[in-house]
């Protein structure tokens, strides 16, 4: 059964969200987020948590994208 355009986009979105959830629950992500938050609190305590989370997530997503783009071998 082939999915329609909207259904395919929703299915792709769910896969993407699942990948993000796995990243965010990993110990490595939590360590990086905590390290960045500690660093950011020195200059902007109010925005440190959100910025650290966003930057850590961006780092992990970028690494996953680079990994997927590399040829196998």
HELIX and SHEET records of a PDB file:
HELIX    1   1 UNK A    5  UNK A   25  1                                  21    
HELIX    2   2 UNK A   27  UNK A   41  1                                  15    
HELIX    3   3 UNK A   48  UNK A   69  1                                  22    
END                                                                             
